[in-house]
């Protein structure tokens, strides 16, 4: 009986270790999902700021192209 009890205890320990490993894997997956979501938010913010900067550049270029700044600064005669 002792060997059977030891065998049962050993199997129970192996199962406990396997379940602990599975729980840790699940926690790691959840942590990975959270990090991925944070990365998406950061990336989205960066793309929005890049778009804003590009739009500002286009607006300034357009204003120079039509001569608005030149007229305001009296660069042009007329």
C-alpha positions, -999 to +999 in steps of 0.1 A: +000+000+000+028+024+007+041+022-029+005+028-042+001+058-018+034+072-029+025+067-065-008+085-060+009+113-042+035+116-069+008+117-096-011+144-076+020+165-073+026+162-110-010+172-117-006+202-094+025+213-111+008+209-145-022+230-134+001+256-119+020+258-152-013+261-171-025+289-148+008+308-152+005+304-190-030+319-189-017+348-168+011+354-192-013+354-221-035+379-203-005+401-196+005+399-232-030+410-243-029+440-220+005+450-232-006+447-268-036+469-261-014+495-245+009+494-275-021+500-298-032+530-279+003+545-279+007+538-316-027+553-324-017+585-305+015+587-324-003+584-357-028+610-348+000+635-338+019+627-370-013+634-390-018+667-372+018+677-380+014+668-416-018+688-419-002+718-402+027+716-427+003+714-456-016+744-443+015+765-439+028+755-473-005+764-489-006+797-472+029+805-486+019+792-520-010+816-523+010+844-509-010+851-478+020+854-456+038+875-482+009+899-483+007+901-445+044+907-441+045+933-470+069+913-491+050+920-522+045+954-540+009+960-548 
